[in-house]
Structure formats: C-alpha cells, structure tokens
Amino acid sequence: MGGDYAPAALVEGSVRAARELASVSEIILVGDEARLKAELGRHGLTHPKIRIRHCTEVVEMGESPATAVRRKKDSSINRAVDLVKEGAADAIFSAGSTGAQVASSQLKLRTLEGVQRPAIATVFPSPTKPFVLLDAGANTDCTPEMLLQFAVMGMVYSREIMKVPNPRIGLMSIGEEDAKGNSTTKEAFGLLGQSGLNFAGNIEGHDLFEGEIDVVVCDGFVGNVVLKTSESVAHAVGVWLKREFKANAIRIMGALCLRGALMNLKKKLDPSQYGGAPLLGVRGVSIIGHGSSNATAVFNGIRVSAEAVKQDINHLIVEEINKADAHFAAATTGAPKEAVS
C-alpha cells in the first residue's frame, strides 16, 4: 500500500512478475483487500501465483517510523514483515516508508549472526558498470567496525547479484591519502586494509562514477546525501537537455536524430531497472523500493528478491564476516594466513 503509485503500480508489477518469473512460486499482496481485488480485476482473472493478505492500516509517509511500527500492528508493512518472520514468505518488497520498513525489518527479523547493524545498499549506474553504495540511510552514525561489515555485505551483494567476480571496495572520504578523513574513516581504513577484502583505499566524490570501484562504503548520513544529490543532478540534467533541445527548430531536428541515444541514456539512468535497495544484514530478504516506484521497478524488485533468496546471500554474508574477522585477527596477532583460509 506504500508509494506514490500504490496500489496500482504494485499490483501491475506483481502480475507481470507472476507471469514472467519462473523462480517465483507465489506473490502475496498485503493491504486493503477490496482495493487490491479491484486492481487485479484490471489485469484479468487473478493469477494462480497471487494471493491477498488483508490488513486494515497503512503507515503514512509523514509518520514517525518507529512509532508507526509499534502502534499500527495491522499495517501493510508490519504484516508483510510478519510473513517473512513466520516463514510464510522469503522476501518483502515495499515502496512505502523506508524508515518503517527498516524499523519493522530490524525489530521483527533481527540481524544476522555477527552483524551489528543492517545497511541499505543502493545500486548506482556509471559509464562502464553499476556499483553499489552502502549505507544509503539506515545508520547516520557508524563505528569503524560497522563500516567494515558494510564492506563485507556489499561485496557479497556485488559478487552474487551483480556478478562481479572480485569486487573492488572503496571507502568514501575527503581525500585519497590514508591520513585523510575523520576518526571513524581513518580507523575503518585500517580495518579494511587487514580484512582480506579487495580494498582499493579511500575514494572521493569524483571517483564514484569513474567505474573503478564496485562497492562504496560510507555511513548512512553521507550515503543518503550522495543518493539524493545524484537523483537531483540527474533530474536537473534531463530538464536542461529538454529546454535546450526545444530552443529552436534546428535543435529539435538534432534531438530527433539523437532520439535513440537519448533513450538509451535515459534507460541507463532509470532507477527502476535495478529493482530497489536491499536492507542487508537482517534475517530475511527486505528490498526497499523508491517512493516513485512504477510497475517496472516493482517487477525488478521482485526479481532481485528472488535472486537474493536463490543465492542465499544471508548465509554468505555471515560466512564472509566470519572470514574477515578471522583474517583481521590473524593479521593483528601475526598468525599465518593459512590458518584462517
């Protein structure tokens, strides 16, 4: 029931996923049954893979996430997370309140063994290949150990879902030199350097879209600013291009000649192609959709959810965190690496 185009876009994307994704055995639509049935009616008969879980409440975008999760027990986000907790579903996708989804997922599903805090991983396009950034807003204040764990979780997601064989990890800072940054990033630099990960060192804002880094690590405050700024710049560039192309007849003709290239560029910048941002580190798969998610974004969100379940990324995250801890312990005590390989 959450998002700018709910429930229409959520139902349309779910119907498409039910028809096209063989890896998905069932899709449960959680929300107002009457409205959901009406939307399903617009797409013909109910698909055998789709069923409805009725609930009576919705978390509004302006509400305090923590308060809403506690008080609105029968909200669509709470009931959806309950299904994952109970084992009746493997994953949740929502385009509603990010804060409510994070709070409900963390409260009900709990974190994976060894994980201090979950993180939102957002996929960004670049001229050569997409990269993943985390945390994108779940934790505004982080410890160096949390940043190390974000790197591990991002590495697993990049390797298993984005199919990057050995992801290169960059730590977001104000300079490439080891000594640059605040106390948290400086300490995190040392931890990452002794973790056994493919750590490329500090990176700055201008490095993000160069295509050299596969996983960008930062706290949720910085990550959310990067995310919102990037979205704003992309929108502004689109507005400027339209304005310039419509300035006169010659430019309009030029725009028509470039139509194919412009459409390809628009597709590469379209966030709906990446299927939402996973909340990594919780006991279950929780995919956070953009508030403006359309049917394509919902379809891809379900696709990515199914892929995450298939690859069992939660088991791999726990495994890799244990490896990183053992590698760091060996590096600091002087034990041979073979002992922890």
Residue pairs with C-beta under 8 A, 6 or more apart in sequence:
1 7
1 10
1 30
1 31
1 32
1 58
1 76
1 96
2 58
2 59
2 61
2 76
2 77
2 94
2 95
2 96
2 97
2 291
3 9
3 10
3 94
3 95
3 96
3 289
3 290
3 291
3 292
3 293
4 95
4 291
4 292
4 293
5 95
5 292
5 293
5 294
6 31
6 95
6 96
7 29
7 31
7 32
7 35
7 36
7 39
8 39
9 95
9 293
9 294
9 295
9 297
9 298
10 29
10 95
10 293
10 298
11 29
11 36
11 39
11 40
11 42
11 43
12 39
12 43
12 295
12 298
13 293
13 294
13 295
13 296
13 297
13 298
13 299
13 301
13 302
14 27
14 29
14 50
14 298
14 299
14 302
15 40
15 43
15 47
15 50
16 295
16 299
17 24
17 27
17 298
17 299
17 302
17 303
18 24
18 27
18 47
18 49
18 50
19 47
20 299
21 302
21 303
21 306
23 306
23 307
23 310
24 49
24 302
24 306
25 49
26 49
26 50
26 51
26 89
27 49
27 50
27 51
27 302
28 50
28 51
28 52
28 53
28 80
28 83
28 88
28 89
29 36
29 40
29 50
29 51
29 52
29 53
30 52
30 53
30 55
30 76
30 79
30 80
30 83
31 52
31 53
31 54
31 55
31 58
31 76
32 54
32 55
32 56
32 58
33 52
33 54
36 52
37 52
40 46
40 50
53 79
53 80
53 83
55 74
55 75
55 76
55 78
55 79
56 74
57 72
57 73
57 74
57 75
57 76
58 72
58 75
58 76
58 96
59 65
59 68
59 69
59 72
59 75
59 76
59 77
59 78
59 96
59 97
59 100
60 68
60 97
61 96
61 97
61 291
63 97
63 100
65 97
65 98
65 99
65 100
65 102
65 103
66 99
66 103
68 75
68 97
68 100
69 75
69 77
69 78
69 100
69 103
69 104
69 107
72 78
75 100
76 94
76 96
77 94
77 96
77 97
77 100
77 101
77 104
78 104
78 108
80 89
80 92
80 94
81 92
81 101
81 104
81 105
81 108
81 109
81 284
81 286
82 108
83 89
83 92
84 90
84 91
84 92
84 108
84 109
84 284
84 285
84 286
85 108
85 109
85 284
90 284
90 285
90 305
90 309
91 284
91 285
91 286
91 287
91 305
91 306
91 308
91 309
92 101
92 105
92 284
92 285
92 286
92 287
92 305
93 276
93 287
93 289
93 298
93 301
93 302
93 305
94 101
94 287
94 288
94 289
95 276
95 289
95 290
95 291
95 292
95 293
95 297
95 298
95 301
96 291
98 120
98 137
98 288
98 291
101 279
101 286
101 288
102 118
102 120
102 138
102 279
102 288
105 118
105 279
105 282
105 284
105 286
106 118
106 282
109 282
109 283
109 284
109 286
110 282
110 283
111 117
111 118
111 281
111 282
111 283
112 281
112 282
112 283
112 314
112 317
112 318
113 318
114 318
114 321
114 322
114 325
115 149
115 153
115 281
115 317
115 318
115 321
116 143
116 145
116 146
116 149
117 138
117 139
117 142
117 146
117 149
117 281
118 138
118 279
118 280
118 281
118 282
119 134
119 135
119 136
119 138
119 139
119 146
119 149
119 150
119 153
119 154
119 220
119 279
119 280
119 281
120 134
120 135
120 136
120 137
120 138
120 220
120 223
120 277
120 278
120 279
120 280
120 288
121 132
121 133
121 134
121 135
121 136
121 153
121 154
121 157
121 277
121 278
121 279
121 280
122 132
122 133
122 134
122 136
122 223
122 227
122 277
123 130
123 131
123 132
123 162
123 274
123 277
124 130
124 131
124 132
124 133
124 208
124 209
124 230
125 268
125 269
126 208
126 209
126 210
126 211
127 209
127 211
128 211
129 164
129 211
129 214
130 162
130 274
131 158
131 208
131 211
131 213
131 214
131 215
131 216
132 154
132 157
132 158
132 162
132 214
132 215
132 216
133 154
133 208
133 215
133 216
133 217
133 218
133 223
133 226
133 227
134 150
134 153
134 154
134 215
134 216
134 217
134 218
134 223
134 280
135 142
135 150
135 218
135 219
135 220
135 223
136 220
136 223
136 224
136 226
136 227
136 277
137 220
137 223
137 224
137 227
138 220
138 279
139 146
139 219
139 220
140 219
140 220
140 221
141 219
141 221
142 150
142 184
142 219
142 220
143 184
144 184
144 185
144 187
144 188
144 190
144 191
145 191
146 219
147 171
147 184
147 185
147 188
147 191
147 192
147 217
147 218
147 219
148 188
148 191
148 192
148 195
148 324
149 281
149 321
150 217
151 169
151 171
151 192
151 195
151 197
151 199
151 215
151 217
152 195
152 197
152 317
152 320
152 321
152 324
153 280
153 281
153 317
153 321
154 167
154 169
154 215
154 216
154 217
154 280
155 167
155 169
155 197
155 198
155 215
155 320
156 280
156 313
156 316
156 317
156 320
157 278
157 280
157 313
158 164
158 167
158 214
158 215
159 165
159 166
159 167
160 308
160 311
160 313
160 316
161 304
161 307
161 308
161 311
161 313
162 214
164 214
166 198
167 198
167 214
167 215
168 198
168 199
168 200
168 212
168 213
168 214
168 215
169 192
169 197
169 198
169 199
169 200
169 213
169 214
169 215
169 216
169 217
170 200
170 201
170 202
170 203
170 207
170 212
170 213
170 215
170 216
170 217
171 181
171 185
171 188
171 189
171 192
171 199
171 201
171 202
171 203
171 217
171 218
172 185
172 202
172 203
172 204
172 205
172 216
172 217
172 218
172 222
172 223
172 226
173 180
173 181
173 185
173 189
173 202
173 203
173 204
174 180
174 181
174 204
175 181
175 202
175 204
176 201
176 202
176 203
176 204
177 202
178 186
178 189
178 201
178 202
179 186
180 202
181 189
181 202
184 219
185 202
188 217
189 201
189 202
191 328
192 199
192 217
193 199
194 327
194 328
194 331
194 332
195 324
195 327
195 328
196 323
196 324
196 327
196 328
196 337
197 324
200 212
200 213
203 213
203 216
205 226
207 213
208 216
208 226
218 226
231 271
234 269
238 266
241 262
244 251
245 251
245 252
245 254
245 255
246 252
246 255
255 262
267 273
270 296
271 290
271 297
272 290
272 293
272 294
272 296
272 297
272 300
273 296
273 300
274 300
274 304
275 287
275 297
275 299
275 300
275 301
275 302
275 303
275 304
275 305
276 287
276 288
276 289
276 290
276 293
276 297
276 300
276 301
276 304
277 287
277 288
278 285
278 286
278 287
278 288
278 304
278 308
279 286
279 287
279 288
280 313
280 317
281 317
283 314
284 314
285 305
285 308
285 309
285 313
285 314
287 301
287 304
287 305
287 308
289 297
289 298
289 301
290 297
293 301
323 340
326 340
327 337
327 340
329 335
329 340
330 336
330 337
330 339
330 340
331 337
